[in-house]
Amino acid sequence: MTTRDLCLIILTTLIWGLNFVVIKWGVQDVSAPMMTALRFTLVAVPLVFFVRRPTIPIAVTASYGLLFGCGIWGLVNFAISLGTPAGQASLLLQSSAFMTVVAGALFFSETISGQKLVGIITALVGFISIAWGGLLADSIWGVALVLLAGLSWTICNVLVRIYKPTDILSFIVWSSLFVPIPILIYLVLFTSELTDGVAQFGWRGLMSILFQAGVTTIIGYGVWTRMINKYGLSAVSPYSLLVPVSGLMFGWVLYGETAKPLELIGSILVLVGLAVMSGAFSVILARLNPRT
């Protein structure tokens, strides 16, 4: 993996960590279902009129969109609106990193070297440490929803690995077109949020949705999809474990949230695990002890 691509992946995880704080900010003004519908409407419109439909079968594009929009972010937004802390939601969603590595090994015969395995196990210990620090305080329903969102993300990664979309922007835009439809049907048939939500819409909700649509979705997932195409599932997905570390950092900076000792230890272990997995330690040691 090139240094440039590694930096792009790390930048993406920082954006995603900030995104959970932005969601927490936005749900103060707009309901979780409406936030999801508006986010993906802005991703799809007006770009859908200017980019060609991807060559991938439309059923696959629609399935990806529903899993990505409703299955990941619809569930995460709903969990946060139920009171699940943004930092904990960012952590639990990264269960997808481990599920994706397993899927890559089982279904695509992606090899996991000894060094990478050590790094993944170290990061997993860190993941469990962070979870143990705050999981008991969460709503069981919120936890279940975010873990289900993690499974949806894993399936999305598998679809990308199978179909390898070449025009990333087209794939994201057209798949997003299918997200608002079931949400709007739900809002119209079962709630009064479509009218009430518009009446209560505030600037925090607007800024949150714009950030989620433009920065998180189009830029963030554009980079992520391209990197999976280029390097494979097991090489890229573990870096998503940086998201909860980023989420904890932004929660501390923007909301004054203090991390528990286990969360700090877990964050360090995640960073060490990813450094081992990426070979950073080997590069450092080679530079410290050059062969003569």
Residue, then its C-alpha position, 0 to 999 in steps of 0.5 A: m500500500t502506497t503512503r498516499d493511499l494509506c494517508l487517504i484511508i486514515l483521513t477517511t477514518l478521521i472524517w467518519g469519527l467526526n461524523f458520529v459527533v455531527i449526527k449527534w448534533g443533527v438529531q437535536d433538530v431532525s428525526a433519525p429517519m428524516m435525516t437519513a432520507l435527506r442525506f441520501t437525497l442530497v447525495a443522489v440529486p442533482l448528480v444522478f442527472f449528470v452521471r451515467r448509471p453504473t454498469i453493475p446490475i441495477a438490482v445490485t446497485a439498489s441492494y447496496g443502496l438499501l444496505f448502506g443507507c437504511g441498513i447502516w446509517g438509518l440504524v445508526n441514526f436511530a440508535i443515537s436518537l435512542g440515546t446511544p452515545a456517539g462514541q459507543a456507536s462509532l465503536l460498535l459499528q467497527s465490529s464490521a472490520f473483523m466480520t469483513v476480514v473473516a469474509g475476505a478469508l472465507f469467500f475470496s481466499e484472501t491470505i492473512s499473514g502472521q504479522k497481519l494476524v498479530g496486528i488484528i488480534t492486538a486491535l481486537v483486544g483494544f476494541i474489546s477494551i473500549a467496548w468494556g469501558g462503556l457498553l454496560a451503560d448503553s441501551i440494549w436496543g441501541v447496541a443491537l441496532v448498531l451491531l446489525a448496522g455493522l453486519s450491513w456494512t460487511i455485506c456492502n464491502v462484500l458486494v464491492r469486492i465482488y462487483k468492483p465498481t469502476d466509476i465510484l461516484s456513479f455507483i455511490v450516487w445511483s445507489s443512494l437514489f434508492v435509500p429515501i424511497p422506503i423511508l419516505i413511505y414509512l414516514v407517510l404511512f406510519t408517522s406525522e414526521l414528514t410535516d412536523g419534521v420540516a416545521q421544526f427543521g433547524w440550522r444544526g440539522l441542515m449543517s449535519i445533513l450537508f456534512q454527512a452527504g458531501v463529506t462523509t458519503i461522497i468523499g469518504y465512501g468514494v475513497w473507501t470503495r476505491m481502496i477495497n477495489k485496489y487492495g482487497l477486504s482484509a487489507v483495508s477494512p481493519y483501518s476502520l478501527l481508527v474510527p472509534v479512536s477518532g470518535l473519542m477524540f472529537g467527542w473530547v474536543l467538541y463535547g468535553e467527553t472524557a474517556k475512561p481508562l479502559e477506552l484510552i488503553g483500548s485506543i492505544l492497542v488499536l493503534v499499535g495493532l494497526a501499526v503492526m498490521s500495516g508494517a509500520f514497525s518493520v519500516i521503523l526498525a529497518r531505518l533504525n538498523p540499516r543493513t550495511 
